[in-house]
Amino acid sequence: MMDVPARILHAVRTVVPPSRGKVVLHEPEFKGNEWKYVKDCLDTGWVSSVGAYVDRFEKLLEEITGAQFAVATANGTAALHMCLLLVGVQRGDEVIIPSLTFIATANAVSYTGATPHFADSEPRTLGLDAGKLADYLSEIAEVQGDVCVNRSTGAVIRAVMPMHTFGHPVDLDALVELCARWRISLVEDAAESLGSYYKNRHTGTFGRVSGLSFNGNKVVTTGGGGAIVTNDPQLGRLAKHLTTTARVAHRWSFIHDQIGYNYRLPNLNAALGCAQLEELPGFIQRKRSLAERYIEAFRDMPEAGIVAEPPGCRSNYWLNTLLLGRRDLALRDAVLEALNGAGLMSRPAWTLMHRLPMYEQCPRMNLETAEDLEDRMINLPSSAALAD
């Protein structure tokens, strides 16, 4: 009888057979108008942050997400940094984020001079646990006027920034209600969730502002890039102004009316992004088909299963996630060894933020679920092409 790592490898092989050779975790696919649009930039000389493809890319994002404003940025981290500045996060504030997240979420908080305040996650969504956070705030915080204050540190808790982990939407209704009650701004880290929906509404449209990412390993890529999306006209205009070095429009003068940031996406990258967005429906369809095959392959395996989209949601399944049935770090690493040894690139979840040396002294609630998930999660090969 096969041991657990061998059984898991066998199950994955029913979805990704050996005939595919070595398989990476998530690779981009360029079969649409990518060459045509990028060549157009080169032929016309419009390669920097001013160009028709930047405008088109933003309009496409607005149409896809349903947001009123989209502002393209150089990368997803820049988008998150700007989102926090737009809602007024400043030095000395605290921003609540999940400890189970990619480093960019915490770093964006640090760039503002604020302190990350770590919250626990829930196994159903892998994202921030709104119920636990509500109880925690009742213990450590109070509303003073129009702000929420941490009674222990005296700092203003200015924002909550949940992340839609691996494309699975968090419990947004609960977080919207919680943030309104505690006078905290909701900022969505939607870096991984382009094409994901919560109750038929696109992720990234529930917070005051949200950040997207188009890194090379995302569902849609611009090589490196991001975007800010918002339904607030004032914040949308301010986002575009600040990310364009806060330059006051003029035919020749260089007048800047506040500290700005050189965060705009180049036209060359936007051209790639436009072609990719045209292919998004097909990417999502094939990624969901691949996820269904993974789910079926592990349906009768008590030792492990695939994390499925939360009820009432439609996930892009950016990275398919295997969840072991018990917390066993040695087992997790044995499974990783078996999969990677067979040429199937797989990885654990990120190291929890509160374990990193620069963040280990930050305030945090009890993180028992995040710590449990950290030792049980494995990301499996998830490229859309694997469904072909």
N, C-alpha and C positions, 0 to 999 in steps of 0.2 A: 504494500500500500504506500502511495506517495506521501511525503511529508507536506506540511502546509505550503512552504515556498514553492515546491514542485507543482502542487495543485494549482496555486495561483498562476504560476508561469503557464501551465497548460491551459487555463481558462483564458488568459490574455492571448495565447497563441490561436485560440479559436476565432479571435477577432482580428488579430494581426499575424498572419501565417509567416513561416520562415522564408517563403518565396520573396518577401519584400526586402530581405537583407537587413542591414542595420537601419533602425528607425529612430529618428530624433523625437524630442518631446513635442515640439510644435514648430513647424516650418512654414514660411510664407509661400504663397502661390501666386504666380504672375501669368495669367492666361487670358487677360482681358486687354484693355487699352493702355496698359502701363507703358509699354515701349513707345507707343504713339504719342502719349501726352508728355512724357519726359523728353522725347526728341523734339517736340514742339517748343518746349522751354529752351532747349539748347539752340535750336534753329533761330529763335527769335531773340535770344539773349536775356529773357526774363527769368532769372534763376534765383533772385533774392526774395526778400519778404514782401515785395510789392509785385503783384501780378494777378492775372485773371483766375488762375487756378486756386489761389488762396481764397478769393471771394466765392468761387464755385464750391470749394470744399466746405466752407462754412455754411453755405446755403443747403448743401446736401445733408449736413449734420442736423440742421434745423428741421428739415423735412423728415429725416429718419427718427429723430428723438422726439419731435413735437415741441421742442424748446423754442422760445421766441428769439433767442440770441445764442450764437455759437461764435467763439473767438479762438482761432487756431493758435497754438503755442509751439515752442521749440521742442518740448517734451512733456510728458505727463506730470513730472515733479514740478516743473515751472507752473503748470496749470493749477496744481494743488496749492502751491505757495501763494499764487495770486488769489485763489478762492478765499483763503484765510485772511489775506489782507483786505479783500473786498468786504468781508463781514465785520471788519474792525478788530481782528485779533492783533494784539500788540505785546510788546515786551512785558513780561511779568504775568501775563494771563496763563490760563491752563486750557488745553484742548483735549477733550476725551476722545480717545481712539482705541480700537481693539489692539491687544498685544499680538494677536494672531493676524499679522498683516505684512505686506512688503515694506522694506525699510523706507521707501519714499514717503509713506504716510507720516511716519514719525519725523523724518528729516524736514519735511515741509513745515511742520509745526516749529521745529527748532530754528528754521530760517527767519521766522517772524520774531524771534526772541522769547516766544512762549514756551511752556513746558508741556510735553505729552503726559497725559494722565490716562493710565491703561485700564481698560475694561475687559470683562470676560466675554466669551463667545458662546454660542449655542450649537449643538450638534445638528439641528434640523437645517440651518442655513449656512453654518460655518462662520456666520457673521456676528456682529455685536449683539449681545443679549439685552434687549430693551427692558424686559421684566426685572432682571437682576440689577440693571443700571438704575431703574426707578427706585428700587429698594435701597440701593447704595446712596443715591443722592439724598434720600430722606434721612439717612444717617449722618452724612458729612456736610451737607450744603443747606443754604437758605437763600430765599429771594430777598434782595435788598433793593427796593425801588424797581428799576428795570433790568437788573442784572442778577445772575446767580453767583453766590460767593461760597468758596470752600472755607468752612469754619476753621479747619485745621491750619491752613496755610494763609488765609486771608486773601488769596488770589481770586480774581474773577474767572469763573468757568465760562469762557466766551463762546465756545462752539463744541459740537459733537460731530465727529467725522467718521461715520461707519464706512466700511469697505465691503463691496459686493464680491465676496471671496470666490475666486475661480469662475465668476460669472453668475453665481447664485444670488438673487436679490435677498437683502435682509428684510426684517419685519418693519417696513417703512411706515405703515399706519401707526404702529405703537411709538416709533421714534418721532414722528411728526407731532403726535399728541404730547409726548414727554417733553420735547424741546419747547413747545408752546407754553406748557405749564411751568417750566423752570426758567423761562426767558433766556433760552440758549439758542444760538443759530445752528441750524442743521446744514452741514456741508457734506455732500456725498462724494466719496472716493469711488467713482464709477470707472476707474482705469481698466478694469477687466470685464466690464459688463455691457459693452456695445452690443445691441441686439437682444438684450434681456429685458423682460417686462414683469412688472409687479401689478397684478390685477388689471392687465391690458394697458398699462401706462408705462412708458419707457423709464428705466432707471436713470437717475441723474436729473429728473424733472420734479423731484419732491423737495429737495433742499433749496435754500436761497440761491446757492450756486453749486456747481459740481465740476469735477475734473475727469477728463477722459485721457486715455493713453493709446498711442499708435506705434509702440515699440515694435521691433522686428518680430517678436514672438506673439503678438496679439492677433485677434481674429482678423482685423484689418490693420495694415501697416503703412506708414509713410517713411519707413526707415528708422526715424526717430521723430516723435512728434506727440502733441497732445492737444487738448481743447478745453475751454471753459464753456459751460452751458448754463443758461439762466433764463427765467421768465420775468426777471425784473429789468425793465428798460434802462433804468438809471445805472444799475450794476453792469449791464451789458455794455453800455457806452463807456463807462469808466474802465472796464476790463480792457477794451480795445485801446483806449488812450494810454493806460499805464503800461501795457505790454509793448507799446510802440514808443518807448522811452519818454512818454508824456510830452511829446512834441506837439505844439500848437500848430495846426494846419496853416501853411503859408507856402507860396510858390518858391521862395528862396531863403527866408529867414529861419534860423534855428533857435526858436524860443521854446523852452521847456518850463512848464508851470508848476511842476512838483517832481519829486524823485520818481523816476520811471524805471522800466526794465526792458532790456533788449530780448524780449521773449517771443517774438513773432515767428511763425513757421515760414520757411522759405518756399517760394513758388515751386521750386524743383520738387520738394517733398510733397507739397500739396497736389501736384500733378499726379504723383504716384498714388496719393490718397484718394483722389477723385476716381481713378480707375478701380481702386480696391473697393470703394463704397458702392460702385455699380455692381460689384460681384457679391456684396454682403448677403443678400437673400439666399444665394446658392451656398455660400460658406456656412451659414447658420443651418440650413436644411441638412447638409451633409454632416455637420458636427452633431446635430441632434440624432441623426440616424446612427452615427458611430456610438453615441452615448447609449442608445437603446440596445445596441448589440453588446456593449459592455455589461449593461444591467442584466440582460438575459443570460450572459455567460456566467455571472456570479449569483444568479437567482437562488440556487439551491446549495450555496456554500455557506455554512454557518460561521466559518472562520473569518469571512471578509465579505464586503459588499460595496457597491458603487453608490456614491452620494447622488441622490436624485434631486431634481428641482423641487423647491418647497411648494406646498399646496397653493393654488391660486397664482402661481408664477410660471413664466416661460423663460428658461435659462438658455444662454448661448452655449453652455458647456464648454467654456474656453479651455479648461483643463479638466479632464475626467479624473475623479479622485476616488481612490480605493481606500476604504476605511476598515482597518482590521477590527475584529470582534472584541479584542481585549488590548489593554495597554501593555505592550511588551516591546521594549526598544530593541532587544536582541532579535526578536522575530521580524520586526520592521526592517532592520538592517540586513537580515538574511534574505528577505524578499527582494530588497533593493539589489543585493548582490546577484541573486538568481536572474532577475529581469535584465539588469545592465550587462551581466555576463553573457546573456543570450542576444545581445545587440538591441535590446529594447530600452531606450533611454527613459529612465524613471528617476524621480527625485522625491525627497521628503518635503513637507511644508517648510516654510521659512523658520529659522530660529526665532522664538518669541522675542518681541522687542525688549521686554524687561530683563532678559538674560544678557543683552548686549552691554558692553562696559560703559558706553556713554549714556545709557538710559536706565541702568540698574538702580539708581537712586530716585527715579521719578515716582510720583505718587501712583498708587494702583489699588484696585479692589482685589478681592479673592479671585484668582485666575485658574481655579481648579479644572474647569472644562477645557480652557485653551491648552493647559499643560497636558491634559489627557489626550486631546486631539493631536497635539504635536507629535506624540509618540505612536500614533495610529494611522496617520495619513500618508498616502503615497500618490503622487501624480503620475498618470499613465500617458503614453503617446496619444496625442489628441489632434493631430493635423486633419483638416477637412479631407485631404486626399486619401486618408486611410479608409474612408467610407466608399471609395470608388470601386 
